[in-house]
Amino acid sequence: MSLYRFKSRETGDLVMLQPSGKRILEILGKDPAGSGILQPAEMPGAIAALRAAAADEEARHQRMKEEAQANGEPEPQFESVSLRMRIAPFIDMMQRCQKADVEIVWGV
């Protein structure tokens, strides 16, 4: 399985497995296929987008659980590591990089 390695001059490298890294980049509207850069000015919007995606996922899972319960069906099973947990280190990295005014790069 391939990896995404997010790098900055402010933090250590953040390494993610391909499915998680790809999903995060898609949420941010970045091309997951190649290299890229996230500028400090983009980071507040990126953080908001990731938090909104995590909240949407949680709401969708809750709806699915409630629907299954209402229909007398077994509760659906989801990944044990939620999107909120997967994005936490990336959000921390963005907050530190934004404060230091340095970019995050990947695929280089």
C-alpha positions in Angstrom: 0.0 0.0 0.0 1.4 3.4 -0.9 1.8 6.3 1.5 1.4 10.0 1.5 4.1 12.0 3.2 3.2 15.6 4.1 6.2 17.7 4.8 6.9 21.2 6.2 9.8 23.2 7.7 7.8 23.6 10.9 6.8 20.1 11.8 8.1 16.6 11.3 6.8 14.6 8.4 3.2 13.3 8.7 2.8 9.9 7.0 -0.6 8.5 6.1 -1.7 5.4 4.3 -3.0 6.0 0.8 -6.7 5.8 1.5 -6.6 8.3 4.3 -4.3 10.7 2.6 -6.2 10.6 -0.6 -9.5 11.3 1.2 -8.1 14.3 3.0 -6.7 15.7 -0.2 -10.1 15.2 -2.0 -11.9 17.0 0.9 -9.5 19.9 0.4 -10.1 20.0 -3.4 -6.5 19.0 -4.1 -5.4 16.5 -6.7 -4.4 13.3 -4.8 -2.6 11.9 -7.8 0.5 14.0 -7.8 2.5 16.4 -5.7 1.0 19.5 -4.2 1.3 22.4 -1.8 -0.9 23.9 0.8 -0.2 27.6 1.5 -0.6 29.1 4.9 -3.5 31.3 3.6 -5.4 28.2 2.5 -5.1 26.5 5.9 -8.1 28.1 7.8 -10.4 27.0 5.0 -8.8 23.6 4.8 -9.3 23.1 8.5 -12.9 24.1 8.3 -13.5 21.8 5.4 -12.0 18.8 7.2 -14.0 19.5 10.4 -17.2 19.8 8.3 -16.5 16.5 6.6 -15.9 14.8 9.9 -19.2 16.2 11.3 -21.0 15.1 8.1 -19.6 11.6 8.5 -20.7 11.4 12.1 -24.2 12.6 11.3 -24.5 10.1 8.5 -23.4 7.3 10.7 -25.9 8.3 13.4 -28.7 8.4 10.9 -27.8 5.0 9.6 -27.8 3.6 13.2 -31.2 5.2 13.9 -32.7 3.8 10.7 -31.4 0.3 11.4 -32.8 0.5 15.0 -36.2 1.8 13.8 -36.3 -1.1 11.2 -35.3 -3.7 13.8 -32.1 -4.4 11.8 -28.6 -4.9 13.3 -26.6 -1.7 13.8 -24.2 -1.0 10.9 -20.5 -1.3 11.5 -18.1 1.4 10.6 -14.3 1.8 10.5 -12.9 1.8 14.0 -10.9 4.9 13.3 -13.2 7.8 12.4 -12.4 10.6 10.0 -12.2 12.9 13.0 -9.4 10.8 14.4 -7.6 10.6 11.1 -7.6 14.3 10.4 -6.5 15.4 13.9 -2.7 15.2 13.3 -3.1 16.9 9.9 -5.1 19.7 11.5 -2.5 20.1 14.2 0.2 20.3 11.4 -1.8 22.9 9.5 -2.3 25.1 12.7 1.4 25.0 13.5 2.4 25.7 9.9 -0.1 28.6 9.5 1.2 30.2 12.7 4.8 29.8 11.4 3.7 31.0 7.9 5.2 27.9 6.1 3.6 25.7 3.5 2.9 21.9 3.6 4.0 19.9 0.5 3.5 16.3 -0.6 4.6 14.1 -3.4 7.9 15.9 -3.8 
